Amino acid sequence: MRILVLNAGSSSLKCDLYGAQGQEIGEDSIWQAEADWKELPGPASIRIRRTNDAGIETEVQIESLEAITECLLGSMVSKGAPVLQSFRDIDIVGHRVVHGGERYRGPTPLTAEVRTGIRELAPFAPLHNPLALAVIEAADRILAPNTSQIAVFDTAFHATLPPQSYLYPGPVDWAQRGLRRYGFHGISHQYVCAKTAEVLKKDPGKLRIVTCHLGNGCSLCAIGGGISLETTMGFTPLEGLMMGSRSGTVDPGLVIYLMKQEGSSPESIDHLLNHDSGLKGLSGISSDLRQVQAAADAGNQQAEQALQVYSYRLAYFVSALIPALGGLDALAFAGGVGENSWQIRERVCKQLNFLHVVLNSGRNRQPRGDCVISSENSQISVLRVRTRENLQIARECLRLKTPA
């Protein structure tokens, strides 16, 4: 069985083709393609890799998301080095959809009704749901007719949040109107939880884990008994941690002040909090942690202060999630920053010394794959895990099509 995963972001499209036998999927994809862009129409960076192939990297001028999808998928059946004889060899297509609201609590076949539901939820995720729909519609045109297409929702893993977590302390009818906390990055948190248990050789249902998805967007999840009990993102992906260019949680009164006293428009505040805050705003350098870290290492005090705030808020929110679990057994760092920045892991864990978290400095600085990086005398296991959202999407699709 062949499972194609299409993962559309606000300015990227990541694709993987997996092979499955029975209910088992190989961790390494047969074919992988990725595109990144700043705006469309415009140039897009394309990367394509096949099994045992160094792959290719190029930049092409692209008119639309549909054209990017066609460009990437076409490489699977290109005459030069085809991965498949034809698109008919694809059995299932899994799509990441950011927002499923309260309706979609698991992998769901993409019927006409479900597509309408995703469109109706677009106001909750205007930068993501419409793009997912565009890729779904492109797949309709490119792939073989009647190919099974499935939506896997980023919010679904957090469907288990209890009322004390998902309710905002506003008017009682807020929740009835959908104004509640949903949480995001659920696909990543679900994968990291399972991998953490695998590395520790323990039953995930008996572990209390805080997973840290740290990339340009950042969120934490408190997972007990294998289910999400608390998370840092809320009604939108803006709540919670300080991120690359997003502020995370700020006093709502600050927003009111900017609007009433300084005449800021909702649109300007939206842009300010989502695109000009976080690491980018505090450092004045970049939303890319690597650039901020390099500046701090070179003696830039503003960059150093930005990293201090970033790591402090991480430690702060890790601590805030522990009551939902009644304790903590494992802390797992994942995502581009979580996987690659030993400095951030070190800063955060030093601030969690009161929980008797102790890193092994050598393993933290030079981790090998998915591994434990805490010392033997640490009371909480600390791990570095490479998150694989597309693999988790493929697993969810396979689970839906071939239930145990």
Secondary structure, DSSP 8 states (H G I E B T S, - for coil): -EEEEEEE-SSEEEEEEEEEETTEE-SS-SEEEEEEESSSSEEEEEEEEETT---EEEEEEES-HHHHHHHHHHTTS-SSS-SSSSGGG--EEEEEES--TTT--S-EE--HHHHHHHHHTGGGSTTTHHHHHHHHHHHHHHS-TT-EEEEEETTGGGGG--HHHH--SS-THHHHTT-S-----HHHHHHHHHHHHHHHTS-GGG-EEEEEEESSSEEEEEEETTEEEEES--SSTTSSS--SS---S--HHHHHHHHHTS---HHHHHHHHHHSSHHHHHHSS-S-HHHHHHHHHTT-HHHHHHHHHHHHHHHHHHHHHHHHHTS-SEEEEEHHHHHH-HHHHHHHHHTTGGGT--B-HHHHHS--SSEE-B-TT-SSEEEE----HHHHHHHHHHHHHS--
